[in-house]
Amino acid sequence: MLKNLDSIGCSDLRVDHSKKCSMAHMKILYFVTEDWYFWSHRLALAQEAKRRGYEVLVATRIDQYGDRIRDQGFRVVPLNIQRRSTNFWSELSAVLEITNIYRREKPDIVHHVAMKPVLYGSIAARIARVRHVVNALAGLGYVFTSRQMKARCLRPIIRIFFRFLLNHRGSRLILQNKDDCALFINASLVSEDRICLIRGSGVDVNIFSPSSEQGGIPVVVLVSRMLWDKGVREFVAAAELLKKRQMNARFVLVGDRDSHNPSSVPEKMLQDWSRVGIVEWWGKKENISEMFSQVTIACLPSYREGLPKVLLEAAACGLPIVTTDVPGCREIVRHEDNGLLVPVRSTIELADALECLIKDPGLRRRMGSRGREIVVKEFAVEKVVAETMALYEELLQQ
């Protein structure tokens, strides 16, 4: 059943551009729960849609990026949705809110990003009779990675919703790695012809570019939201073990907490780790490319990913990577080529891999150079944007 995954759903995207429909007066609405996520992961795509003549709307919860999004020429539709909420009436209100927006705006295409927008947006699109729906899952998130009882109870319910909502004739599901494609097809969640493999959000290889390795003590960094399922616990434990081995290196956490995610690491714990000197917590950094210029090794011991943008950015900056041998991460890192893969939820293996790179500057340089080559060839943002725009055009021609 699972054959030629590289072209799942994408053979249809080889559009005859001589017959391309005009994008003038077409309206596309992006539904993303958080404005910062749209800004970091979908901005280039929306810019290209606008350049091609789409009217672009962004429905999202406004925090710090609302004005920046408006300054791009996009119309912002503020939402009250909360990612962490599970209150029935609040969630029903969120579905009704987005349904009313779809009825009022009458978009030609809606593009839902992440779990809640995919589920709630697909319900709203059915009710409001939106003809063309693009659902994008950037990994399977808390519900599918957590061992907590709440996540385990939600899992079968969400699978039922997937089967019911994501097989509509006018919808397509974007997945970011081959493992997720196999999971959805083999579990009969979504028909193979509704799935398109588009590998991540891409990276601007001009902004993220290599710099000379800094001298002095090697710096190992984990960049992500401060969530347990990003492997924060394992990273800290590995750092503690390497300090006991007298490894001369600095271990840094970069990223903010995510209070809307049940897997969020308590702030007091982050502060305690910094205070006793196990790791440094730098908090959120706006300029990640500049931050990477201070880094020697990138690390992400995540439990599962779609296709982590931060690893693309690290590789584009010529950094060697240590990450877990799980879906998403292994799409970017090829073991002993541009980095090292370790078992998930490991500590000793993670520490051993980091120690190997800390001790060997030549290996770091070779892996970093190879990582840059891979990203430029396979993951440049222009490639991802072109594939997604082709998907829009294919849907509109139906």
C-alpha positions in Angstrom: 0.0 0.0 0.0 2.8 2.4 1.0 4.6 3.0 -2.2 6.5 5.9 -3.6 5.8 8.1 -0.6 7.9 11.0 -2.1 5.1 11.6 -4.5 2.1 10.9 -2.4 -0.6 13.4 -3.5 2.1 15.4 -5.3 1.9 13.8 -8.7 -1.3 15.9 -9.1 0.7 19.0 -8.4 2.5 19.0 -11.7 0.2 21.7 -13.1 0.2 22.8 -16.7 1.0 26.4 -16.1 -0.3 27.4 -19.5 -3.7 26.5 -18.1 -3.1 28.0 -14.7 -6.2 29.7 -13.4 -6.0 33.4 -12.6 -5.4 34.2 -8.9 -6.9 37.6 -9.2 -9.7 38.2 -6.7 -9.1 34.8 -5.1 -9.2 34.9 -1.3 -7.2 32.6 1.0 -7.6 32.5 4.7 -4.9 31.1 7.0 -6.2 29.8 10.3 -3.4 29.5 12.9 -4.0 29.6 16.7 -0.9 31.8 17.5 0.2 34.9 15.6 3.9 34.1 16.3 3.6 30.7 14.7 2.2 32.2 11.5 5.0 34.8 11.5 7.7 32.2 11.9 6.4 29.3 9.8 3.9 30.6 7.1 4.9 34.2 6.4 6.9 33.4 3.2 4.0 31.3 1.8 1.5 34.1 2.5 3.8 36.7 0.9 4.0 34.6 -2.3 0.2 34.1 -2.3 -0.2 37.9 -2.1 2.3 38.4 -4.9 0.3 36.0 -7.1 -2.9 38.0 -6.6 -4.6 36.4 -3.7 -6.3 38.4 -1.0 -4.7 37.1 2.2 -6.5 36.9 5.5 -5.0 35.6 8.7 -7.3 34.3 11.5 -5.3 34.0 14.7 -5.1 34.9 18.3 -3.4 38.2 18.5 -0.4 38.6 20.9 2.7 40.4 19.7 2.7 40.0 15.9 -0.6 41.4 14.9 0.8 44.8 13.6 3.7 43.1 11.8 1.3 40.8 10.0 -0.9 43.8 9.0 2.2 45.6 7.8 2.7 42.8 5.2 -0.6 43.8 3.6 -2.6 40.9 5.1 -6.0 41.4 6.7 -6.0 40.0 10.3 -9.1 38.4 11.8 -8.6 38.2 15.6 -9.7 35.0 17.3 -10.5 34.1 20.9 -9.4 30.5 20.6 -7.1 29.0 23.3 -4.9 26.0 22.4 -5.0 24.5 25.9 -8.7 24.8 26.6 -10.8 21.6 26.7 -13.9 23.2 28.1 -16.8 21.9 25.9 -18.7 25.3 25.7 -15.5 27.2 25.0 -14.6 24.8 22.3 -18.0 24.9 20.8 -17.9 28.7 20.9 -14.5 28.6 19.0 -16.0 26.4 16.3 -19.0 28.7 15.9 -16.7 31.7 15.8 -14.6 30.3 12.9 -17.8 29.2 11.1 -19.2 32.7 11.2 -15.9 34.0 9.9 -16.0 31.6 7.0 -19.6 32.5 6.2 -18.8 36.2 6.3 -15.6 36.1 4.4 -16.4 33.4 1.9 -12.8 32.4 1.2 -11.9 30.4 -1.9 -9.3 28.4 0.1 -8.8 27.9 3.8 -5.4 26.7 5.1 -5.5 25.2 8.6 -2.2 24.8 10.5 -1.8 22.5 13.5 -4.2 20.2 15.3 -6.9 22.4 16.6 -7.3 24.6 13.5 -7.4 21.4 11.4 -10.2 19.9 13.4 -12.2 23.0 14.2 -11.5 24.6 10.8 -12.6 21.5 9.0 -15.9 21.4 10.9 -16.5 25.1 10.2 -15.6 24.6 6.5 -18.2 21.8 6.1 -20.9 24.0 7.8 -20.0 27.1 5.8 -19.5 25.2 2.6 -16.0 26.3 1.9 -15.0 24.3 -1.2 -11.3 24.1 -0.9 -9.6 23.1 2.4 -5.9 22.6 3.0 -5.0 21.0 6.4 -1.4 21.1 7.5 -0.2 19.0 10.4 3.3 20.0 11.6 3.8 16.8 13.5 1.2 15.0 15.7 1.8 17.0 18.8 0.9 16.5 22.5 -2.0 14.2 21.9 0.0 11.6 19.9 3.4 11.9 21.8 2.4 12.2 25.4 1.9 9.3 27.8 -0.5 11.2 30.0 -4.0 9.7 30.5 -5.6 12.8 29.0 -3.7 12.4 25.7 -4.3 8.7 25.6 -8.1 9.3 26.0 -8.2 11.9 23.3 -6.3 9.9 20.7 -9.1 7.6 19.5 -11.6 10.4 19.4 -9.3 12.5 17.2 -8.7 9.5 14.9 -12.5 9.3 14.4 -12.6 13.0 13.6 -9.7 12.6 11.1 -11.5 9.9 9.2 -14.7 11.9 9.1 -13.3 15.4 8.3 -10.2 14.9 6.2 -11.5 12.8 3.4 -13.7 15.4 1.8 -13.3 15.7 -2.0 -12.1 19.3 -1.8 -9.6 18.8 0.9 -5.9 17.9 1.1 -3.8 17.0 4.0 -0.2 18.2 4.1 2.2 16.1 6.1 5.9 16.8 6.6 7.6 13.4 6.8 7.2 9.9 5.4 6.5 8.3 8.8 3.4 10.4 9.3 2.2 9.6 5.8 2.6 5.9 6.5 0.8 6.3 9.8 -2.2 8.0 8.3 -2.5 5.6 5.3 -1.9 2.4 7.2 -4.4 3.3 9.9 -6.9 4.3 7.2 -7.3 7.7 8.7 -7.0 9.6 5.4 -7.2 8.3 1.8 -3.8 8.3 0.0 -5.0 10.5 -2.7 -5.8 13.3 -0.2 -2.3 13.4 1.3 0.6 15.5 0.0 4.1 15.3 1.4 5.6 18.8 1.7 8.7 18.6 3.9 8.4 21.4 6.5 8.2 25.2 6.2 11.6 25.6 4.6 14.4 27.9 5.5 15.9 31.1 4.0 19.4 29.9 3.3 20.5 33.5 2.7 19.6 34.6 6.3 20.7 31.3 7.9 24.3 30.9 6.7 27.5 29.6 8.2 29.9 31.6 10.3 33.3 30.7 11.6 33.3 28.5 14.7 33.9 30.6 17.8 37.0 29.7 19.8 36.9 28.8 23.4 34.5 26.5 25.2 32.1 24.6 22.9 28.5 25.7 23.2 25.7 23.1 22.9 22.2 24.5 22.4 18.7 23.2 22.4 16.3 25.7 20.7 12.6 25.1 21.1 9.6 25.9 23.2 10.4 24.7 26.7 8.3 21.5 26.5 9.0 18.1 28.0 8.3 16.4 24.7 11.1 18.4 23.0 13.5 16.4 25.2 14.3 19.1 27.7 14.6 16.6 30.5 17.0 14.4 28.6 19.1 17.3 27.5 19.5 18.6 31.1 20.3 15.1 32.3 22.9 14.6 29.6 24.5 18.0 30.4 24.7 17.0 34.1 26.3 13.7 33.1 28.9 15.3 30.9 29.8 17.8 33.6 30.5 14.8 35.9 32.7 13.5 33.1 34.6 16.8 33.2 33.6 17.8 29.7 34.5 21.4 29.2 31.4 22.7 27.5 28.4 25.0 28.0 24.9 23.7 27.7 22.1 26.2 26.8 18.3 26.2 26.5 16.9 28.8 24.2 13.2 29.3 24.0 10.2 30.5 26.0 7.7 28.5 28.0 4.4 27.7 26.3 1.7 28.0 29.0 -1.0 26.8 26.6 0.7 23.4 26.1 0.2 20.7 28.8 3.8 19.6 28.3 5.3 23.0 29.3 8.3 22.9 31.7 7.7 24.9 34.9 9.5 28.2 34.9 10.9 27.6 38.4 12.5 24.4 37.2 14.2 26.3 34.3 15.4 28.9 36.8 16.7 26.3 39.2 18.7 24.5 36.5 20.3 27.8 35.6 21.0 28.8 39.2 22.9 25.6 40.0 24.8 25.7 36.7 23.6 22.6 35.0 22.4 24.5 32.0 21.9 28.1 31.0 18.5 29.3 30.1 18.6 32.2 27.6 14.8 32.5 27.2 13.3 33.6 23.9 15.6 34.9 21.2 14.2 36.9 18.3 17.3 36.6 16.0 18.0 32.9 15.8 20.5 33.2 13.0 22.6 35.6 15.1 22.3 33.3 18.1 23.5 30.3 16.1 26.7 32.2 15.3 27.6 31.7 19.0 26.9 28.0 18.9 29.1 24.9 18.3 26.5 22.1 18.3 22.7 22.0 17.9 20.7 19.4 19.8 17.0 18.5 19.8 16.2 15.2 21.7 12.5 15.5 20.7 10.0 12.6 21.1 8.4 13.2 17.6 8.3 16.0 15.1 6.7 17.0 11.8 9.9 18.5 10.4 11.6 20.8 12.9 12.4 24.2 11.4 15.0 24.8 14.0 17.1 21.9 12.8 16.8 23.2 9.3 18.1 26.6 10.5 20.9 25.0 12.4 22.0 22.9 9.5 21.8 25.9 7.2 24.1 27.7 9.6 26.6 24.8 9.2 26.2 23.3 12.6 26.5 19.6 13.4 23.4 18.2 15.0 22.6 15.6 17.6 18.9 14.6 17.6 16.6 11.6 18.2 16.0 8.8 15.7 12.3 9.7 15.4 9.9 10.9 12.7 10.7 14.4 11.5 14.2 14.6 13.0 15.6 11.8 10.9 14.3 13.6 7.8 17.0 16.2 8.3 19.8 14.4 10.1 21.5 11.5 8.4 23.4 9.5 11.0 27.2 10.1 10.9 26.8 12.3 7.8 25.5 15.7 9.0 24.9 14.7 12.6 24.2 11.9 15.0 20.9 10.1 15.8 20.3 8.7 19.3 17.4 6.7 20.7 14.4 8.6 22.0 14.2 9.4 25.7 17.8 8.4 26.1 20.3 10.1 28.4 23.5 8.1 28.2 23.4 7.8 24.4 22.6 11.5 24.1 25.6 12.4 26.3 27.9 10.0 24.4 26.9 11.6 21.1 27.4 15.1 22.4 30.8 14.1 23.9 31.9 12.7 20.5 31.3 16.1 18.8 32.6 18.2 21.7 36.0 16.4 21.5 36.3 16.4 17.7 36.4 19.9 15.9 37.2 18.3 12.5 34.1 16.0 12.7 32.0 19.1 13.6 33.3 21.0 10.6 32.6 18.0 8.2 29.1 17.4 9.5 28.3 21.1 9.5 29.4 21.5 5.9 27.3 18.5 4.8 24.3 19.7 6.7 24.4 23.0 4.8 24.6 21.2 1.5 21.5 19.1 2.4 19.4 22.1 3.4 20.3 24.1 0.3 19.4 21.2 -2.0 16.3 19.8 -0.3 14.8 22.3 2.2 15.1 25.9 0.8 12.0 27.9 1.5 11.5 28.6 -2.2 11.0 24.9 -2.8 8.4 24.5 0.0 6.5 27.6 -1.1 6.4 26.5 -4.8 5.0 23.0 -3.8 2.3 24.6 -1.6 1.3 27.1 -4.3 1.0 24.3 -6.8 -1.4 22.5 -4.4 -3.6 25.6 -4.2 -3.7 25.8 -8.0 -4.5 22.1 -8.3 -7.5 22.5 -5.9 -8.8 25.6 -7.6 -8.8 23.9 -11.0 -11.1 21.1 -9.8 
